[in-house]
Amino acid sequence: MDEAIKAGKISVIANVILTIAKGFTGILAGSTALIADALHSLVDVLGSALVWIGIKIAQKPPDESHPYGHFKAESLAELGVGLIIVFTSLSILIEAVNNLITAVKPSFEFYALAVALASAVVNEALARYKISVGIKTKSSSLIAEGKHSRTDTISSLSVVFGFILVYFGYWWADAVVAIAISILILQMGGKILKNAIDVLMDKVDEELSLRIRKIIEGIEGIKSVDFVAVRGTWRSKIVEVHFTVSSEVGAEQINEIISKIEGLKDSFSEIVKIIPVVKISKEIRRIAIPVDENGNYVGDLNARFFNIIDLKSGRSWKIQNDFWNAQKMKGYLIAELLSRNKVDAIVVRRIGEGAKNHLKSRGIMIKLVDNLSSLDDIITKQN
Ligand SMILES: [Zn+2]
């Protein structure tokens, strides 16, 4: 890994030197293309600096006032750098277009050609060096950087090509090359900006969310995974998981499930925090249906009878609703009656606020059903 870090450092130093050399020469020779190429090198340096700052910031552990970590500081830096890149590349673009329109003819300078050529050679050397070290140290990011350096080579070569055309009298070539390079940088700036905004807006990483959901769905004891959201930078991610377990699952098993979910941190190095939220679903075991003397569905608490169905055993029986016409505390008395009969849920068409609260306080669920076509509907809808 040391060699990979060294390669990264050499690349940054080389790009700093190239930025200064090309910027200075570009201004001196009046070549917009060389100035644009200098900006390209500067953007690469800033990109490397952002990666370095990001690693430093991500290492800072969460504290009391930042319990979710400090990773968004990196995105704030990206936002700033992205804006600078977009504005400078736009100004170069405007200048190059202006040069074309007003027919500003750049002079051909040998030293400018030499600097651009040197830049192409250095970039190609950097590309080869980074790719070979990347392969040796199995660093995919270094290989990607090496491939990027190859586009830097092409960028500098296009400046060289522009100079040659200028030499042969095609004065517009320098501006055209500058336009092409500034559009390239504009795209890079746009990408950095988008990345920063996505993190700051807590955009969900759908791919990783789906992968984590699949893993969690496989954990024994979980009835349903209700919500999985992964957000953060590519290096520091926060995972929020909401899941439901049945009320039969004991506290010990719930703790076990939670530690299994939190254990995902070991398999994904980019995950810095996992927030599990557990919901315990009560299963309906005994249901009450308000009916009349003929067993027809009445749908409210004025019914003379309740049909009680025990879902586990499949048994059902009828009890009398002694309070069907109670003037006071009707909801309370009926809730009490149903609770005595160990009812978990009641099916009604309509119910008053007071009765609803009395039933809920006794842990009796209320299922609003207009027509009792099939009990299966109610049972399967439970969760
Ligand atoms: Zn580049």
Boltz pocket constraint, residues with backbone or C-beta under 6 A from the ligand:
constraints:
  - pocket:
      binder: B
      contacts: [[A, 40], [A, 41], [A, 44], [A, 148], [A, 149], [A, 151], [A, 152]]
      max_distance: 6.0
